[in-house]
Amino acid sequence: MTPARESFTCETARLCLRRPSRADMPAFFTFLGDAEAMRYAHVDASLRACRRRIAVHEWMRRRDGYAPWAIETRTDDQSIGWGGLYRDPFDPGWGPEVGYFFHPSAWGKG
């Protein structure tokens, strides 16, 4: 992967999409580990499981060239979501799909 792709970010008026980092994991776990927030998807049982999920997706980014992005607010750099184009290594067979998961505090804001 080229250095330009490694540091890719996408910004809108309100959000920034970028590669996840280890520093994002506690914030991600607040919604990826929340049964209500993840009622239609897999719930991570622990912070360790959440770290593993993100690490496996990052390995797939290196392999396939795509994986979910960290989604943060531009006003305060708060991690509020995780999503994008990905192939789910924990539920194989579906092929590439688009999915996104947000902290409940970000729901309903368009």
C-alpha positions in Angstrom: 0.0 0.0 0.0 1.3 3.4 -0.8 1.9 6.0 1.9 -0.9 8.2 0.4 -3.4 5.4 0.9 -2.2 4.7 4.4 -3.0 8.2 5.5 -6.3 8.6 3.6 -9.0 10.5 5.3 -12.4 11.7 4.0 -14.0 14.8 5.5 -17.5 16.2 5.3 -18.8 19.3 6.9 -19.4 17.4 10.1 -17.5 14.1 10.0 -14.0 12.7 9.3 -13.5 9.1 8.1 -10.0 7.7 8.8 -8.3 4.4 9.6 -9.0 3.2 13.1 -6.3 3.3 15.8 -5.8 1.5 19.1 -6.8 4.8 20.8 -10.3 4.4 19.3 -11.0 1.0 20.9 -12.5 2.2 24.2 -14.9 4.6 22.3 -15.8 1.8 19.8 -16.5 -0.6 22.6 -19.1 1.8 24.1 -21.3 1.0 21.1 -19.9 -2.3 19.5 -20.3 -3.8 23.0 -23.8 -2.4 23.6 -26.5 -5.0 23.1 -29.1 -2.3 22.3 -26.9 -0.4 19.8 -25.9 -3.7 18.2 -29.3 -5.5 18.4 -29.2 -6.4 14.7 -25.5 -7.3 14.6 -22.7 -9.0 16.5 -22.1 -7.6 20.0 -18.5 -7.6 21.3 -18.4 -9.2 24.7 -15.3 -7.4 25.9 -12.9 -4.7 25.0 -10.4 -7.4 24.0 -13.0 -8.9 21.6 -13.6 -5.4 20.2 -9.8 -4.9 19.7 -9.6 -8.3 17.9 -12.5 -7.4 15.6 -10.9 -4.1 14.5 -7.4 -5.7 14.2 -8.8 -8.5 11.9 -10.6 -5.9 9.7 -7.3 -3.9 9.5 -5.5 -7.0 8.4 -8.1 -7.4 5.7 -7.6 -3.8 4.7 -3.9 -4.6 4.1 -4.9 -7.7 2.2 -8.0 -6.5 0.2 -7.5 -2.7 0.2 -10.7 -1.9 2.0 -12.2 -2.2 5.5 -14.4 -0.1 7.8 -13.3 3.4 8.8 -13.4 5.2 12.1 -16.0 7.9 12.0 -15.4 11.0 14.2 -16.9 14.4 14.6 -14.9 17.3 13.2 -15.9 19.7 15.9 -14.4 17.7 18.8 -12.7 14.7 17.2 -14.9 12.3 19.1 -15.2 8.7 17.7 -18.9 8.1 17.1 -18.9 5.3 14.6 -17.2 2.6 12.5 -18.2 1.5 9.0 -17.8 1.4 5.3 -17.1 -1.2 2.6 -15.9 -4.5 4.1 -15.9 -8.2 3.8 -16.9 -9.7 7.2 -14.3 -12.2 8.3 -16.5 -13.3 11.2 -19.5 -14.1 8.9 -17.9 -15.1 5.6 -19.7 -15.9 2.4 -21.7 -12.7 1.9 -19.0 -10.9 -0.2 -18.3 -7.2 0.1 -20.9 -5.2 1.9 -21.5 -1.8 3.3 -22.2 -1.5 7.0 -22.0 1.1 9.7 -22.4 1.2 13.4 -22.8 4.4 15.5 -22.9 5.3 19.1 -26.5 5.9 20.1 -25.7 9.5 20.9 -25.2 10.0 17.1 -28.5 8.4 16.1 -31.1 10.6 14.4 -28.7 13.3 13.3 -28.9 12.6 9.6 
